[in-house]
């Protein structure tokens, strides 16, 4: 049985000149820049009894004008990713996002809009972001090409961020807020809830910034997970690549719209998810925070080793 989310997406795409596939849609972008595919993968065999399907959006980038990225470069690019994680497939740059669709979906509009936005904008924004990595001049050119607003006409009320911090505190997390962000610490090992109490505490810093500008995609929401690492592991790029792969292997999971990548000048592994938005979008800041909490718990339970960090082992 087709879910309400799928029905709405099919209705929204019906007027557009897209190639219809057995399990979704395909779009060839102009000037040979690449192709986009939206597929609805079956949920059979998934643990979530209410899981109806998994929407997958994949952009295949053609290399006309797109720089050739090495393994580390791809993971640095992932720190700017919008609508899914970049990876290399037979030397070709690709980008992939997934959104698990539930039969009893409580946020139908968010699911529909997120999937449609990814299908429509993943390749145009993704290609411009990749090009922008080549020089400051190209970055400025691509930013102007899209012309996305860099600020919201009206900021999110700080009271909403204060309420979010209070909710997180009530759930047992160390949390606070500013005038444009809410943040919390999630223990990866041990009992200490905050590095402010014990600098050696192994907690992940979860943060959602609102109304911030992306280098290419304009203003929106930026959710990040910073790990308690003082230096980058020797295999940091490979860790990020594998974490992105392992997330995509999950089925009953939070949306895979962001990416693990290399952040800061020290190439520290971390997670980021940027959602472009021209204005405040309901309580999306809190939704993104809960997605970060679920993702941090997944990392802790499966891959974090106390005093050592990420240990993927044979996964």
C-alpha positions in Angstrom: 0.0 0.0 0.0 1.4 3.4 -1.0 1.9 5.8 1.9 0.5 9.3 2.0 4.0 10.7 1.6 4.5 8.8 -1.6 1.1 9.8 -2.9 1.8 13.5 -2.4 5.2 13.2 -4.0 3.8 11.5 -7.1 1.1 14.1 -7.4 3.6 17.0 -7.1 5.9 15.5 -9.8 3.1 14.5 -12.2 3.1 17.8 -14.2 6.9 17.8 -14.7 8.7 16.3 -17.7 10.6 13.5 -15.9 11.5 10.1 -17.1 9.3 7.7 -15.1 11.1 4.6 -13.8 9.5 1.5 -12.3 10.4 2.6 -8.8 10.6 6.4 -9.2 11.9 9.2 -11.5 15.0 10.2 -13.4 16.0 13.7 -14.5 18.7 14.6 -17.0 20.1 18.1 -16.2 21.0 20.6 -18.9 24.4 21.0 -20.4 25.5 17.6 -19.4 26.0 18.5 -15.8 24.6 15.1 -14.6 21.5 13.1 -13.7 19.2 12.9 -10.7 17.2 9.8 -9.6 14.5 9.5 -7.0 13.6 5.9 -6.1 11.3 4.4 -3.6 13.0 1.4 -2.1 10.9 -1.4 -0.6 11.0 -1.6 3.2 10.6 -5.4 3.3 12.8 -7.0 5.9 13.3 -3.7 7.9 12.9 -3.9 11.7 10.5 -1.0 11.8 7.0 -2.4 11.5 5.6 0.9 10.4 8.3 1.5 7.7 6.5 1.9 4.4 9.4 2.7 2.0 12.8 4.5 1.8 13.1 7.5 -0.6 16.5 7.6 -2.1 17.9 10.6 -4.1 21.1 10.2 -6.0 23.0 12.7 -8.1 25.5 11.5 -10.7 27.9 14.3 -11.5 29.5 14.5 -15.0 33.0 15.9 -14.9 32.7 18.8 -17.3 34.0 21.6 -15.1 33.8 19.6 -11.9 37.2 19.1 -10.2 38.6 15.6 -9.6 38.4 14.9 -5.9 40.7 12.5 -4.0 39.4 10.6 -0.9 40.3 13.3 1.6 39.0 16.0 -0.7 35.6 14.3 -0.9 35.3 14.2 2.9 36.3 17.9 3.1 33.6 18.6 0.6 31.1 16.7 2.8 31.5 19.4 5.4 29.6 21.6 3.0 27.2 19.0 1.7 23.5 19.8 1.2 20.9 17.0 0.5 23.1 14.0 1.2 26.7 12.8 1.3 29.3 12.9 -1.5 31.2 9.8 -2.4 33.2 8.4 -5.3 31.9 5.6 -7.5 34.5 4.3 -10.0 36.2 7.7 -9.8 33.0 9.6 -10.5 31.5 12.0 -7.9 28.1 11.1 -6.6 25.8 12.3 -3.9 23.2 10.2 -2.1 20.4 11.0 0.4 17.8 8.8 2.0 14.6 9.4 3.9 12.7 6.6 5.7 8.9 6.9 5.1 6.6 5.6 7.7 3.0 4.4 7.3 2.0 6.4 10.4 4.2 9.4 9.5 3.5 12.2 12.0 5.2 14.9 9.9 4.0 14.3 6.4 4.7 17.8 5.1 8.2 17.8 6.4 8.9 14.4 4.8 7.3 15.4 1.4 9.1 18.7 1.2 12.5 17.3 2.3 12.4 14.6 -0.4 11.1 17.0 -3.1 13.8 19.6 -2.2 16.5 17.0 -2.3 15.4 15.7 -5.7 15.2 19.2 -7.2 18.2 20.8 -5.6 20.7 18.1 -4.8 22.5 18.3 -8.1 22.4 22.0 -8.9 23.6 23.0 -5.4 25.9 20.0 -5.1 27.7 20.8 -8.4 28.1 24.5 -7.4 29.4 23.5 -4.0 32.0 21.2 -5.6 33.0 23.9 -8.1 33.3 26.5 -5.3 36.0 24.4 -3.6 38.4 25.4 -6.4 38.8 29.1 -5.5 37.3 32.1 -3.7 36.4 33.6 -7.1 34.4 30.6 -8.2 32.7 30.4 -4.9 31.5 34.0 -5.2 30.4 33.3 -8.8 28.4 30.2 -7.8 26.8 32.0 -4.9 25.7 34.8 -7.1 24.4 32.2 -9.7 21.9 30.7 -7.3 21.1 34.1 -5.6 19.7 32.4 -2.4 18.9 34.8 0.4 21.6 34.9 3.0 19.4 35.9 6.0 15.8 35.4 7.1 13.4 38.4 7.0 12.4 37.5 10.6 14.7 35.5 12.9 13.5 32.6 15.1 12.2 33.9 18.4 14.9 33.2 21.0 12.1 31.9 23.3 11.8 28.9 21.0 15.5 28.1 21.4 15.2 28.6 25.2 12.3 26.1 25.3 14.3 23.6 23.2 17.2 23.8 25.7 14.8 23.3 28.6 13.3 20.2 26.9 16.8 18.8 26.4 17.6 19.4 30.0 14.5 17.7 31.1 15.6 14.6 29.1 18.9 14.6 31.2 21.2 16.3 28.7 23.4 19.3 29.5 22.0 22.0 27.2 21.9 25.7 26.6 21.0 28.2 23.9 22.0 31.6 22.4 20.0 34.0 20.2 20.5 31.8 17.1 21.5 28.4 18.3 20.6 25.6 20.7 23.2 23.0 21.8 23.5 20.0 24.0 26.1 17.4 25.1 25.5 13.7 24.6 27.7 11.3 26.6 29.5 8.8 24.5 31.0 7.0 27.5 31.1 7.5 31.3 28.7 9.2 33.5 29.7 12.9 33.3 27.1 14.9 31.3 29.4 17.8 30.3 32.9 18.7 29.4 32.4 21.9 31.5 32.4 19.7 34.6 35.2 17.4 33.4 37.4 18.4 30.5 38.1 14.7 29.9 34.4 13.8 29.6 33.7 12.0 26.3 30.6 13.9 25.2 29.5 14.8 21.7 28.5 18.4 21.2 25.2 18.6 19.3 24.3 22.0 17.9 21.6 23.5 15.7 22.2 27.0 14.3 19.2 28.8 12.8 19.2 31.4 10.1 22.9 30.9 9.2 24.2 31.2 5.6 25.6 28.3 3.7 28.5 29.2 1.3 26.2 28.5 -1.7 22.7 27.5 -0.5 21.7 30.6 1.3 20.2 30.8 4.8 18.9 27.9 6.6 19.4 25.4 9.5 22.7 23.9 10.3 22.9 20.8 12.6 26.3 19.5 13.6 27.8 16.8 15.8 31.3 17.5 17.1 33.2 14.6 18.6 35.5 14.7 21.7 38.7 14.4 19.6 41.8 16.5 20.2 43.4 15.5 16.9 42.3 13.9 13.7 42.8 10.1 13.4 45.2 8.9 10.7 42.3 7.3 8.8 39.9 10.2 9.3 38.7 10.3 5.7 38.1 6.6 5.6 36.1 6.7 8.9 33.8 9.4 7.4 33.3 7.4 4.2 32.4 4.3 6.2 30.1 6.1 8.6 28.2 7.6 5.6 28.0 4.1 4.0 26.8 2.5 7.3 24.1 5.1 7.8 22.8 4.3 4.3 22.7 0.6 5.3 20.2 1.5 8.1 16.6 1.5 7.2 14.5 2.3 10.3 16.6 5.5 11.0 16.5 9.3 11.0 16.8 11.0 7.6 20.2 10.7 5.8 20.2 14.3 4.5 23.6 15.3 5.9 27.1 13.8 5.9 30.0 12.8 8.0 33.0 14.7 6.8 36.3 16.5 7.7 35.8 19.8 9.5 38.1 22.7 10.5 41.7 23.2 9.5 42.6 20.1 11.6 40.4 17.8 9.5 38.4 16.5 12.5 35.7 14.0 11.7 32.2 15.3 12.4 28.7 15.4 11.1 26.8 18.3 9.5 23.3 18.6 8.0 22.3 21.9 6.3 18.6 22.5 5.4 18.1 25.5 3.1 15.1 27.6 4.2 14.2 31.1 3.2 12.4 31.6 6.5 11.6 30.0 9.9 10.1 26.6 9.4 8.0 25.7 12.4 9.9 23.7 15.0 12.5 22.3 12.6 15.3 23.3 15.0 14.0 20.8 17.6 13.4 18.1 14.9 17.0 18.5 13.8 18.3 18.3 17.4 16.4 15.0 17.9 17.9 13.6 14.7 21.3 14.5 16.1 20.5 12.8 19.4 19.4 9.6 17.6 22.5 9.7 15.4 24.9 10.3 18.4 23.3 7.3 20.2 23.8 5.1 17.1 27.5 6.1 17.0 27.9 5.5 20.8 26.2 2.1 20.8 27.8 0.7 17.7 31.2 2.4 17.1 32.5 4.4 20.0 35.2 2.9 22.2 36.0 4.7 25.5 39.3 6.6 25.5 40.0 5.5 21.9 37.2 7.1 19.8 35.6 5.6 16.7 36.2 1.9 16.2 34.5 0.5 13.2 36.1 -2.9 13.4 34.7 -5.3 10.9 31.6 -3.2 10.2 
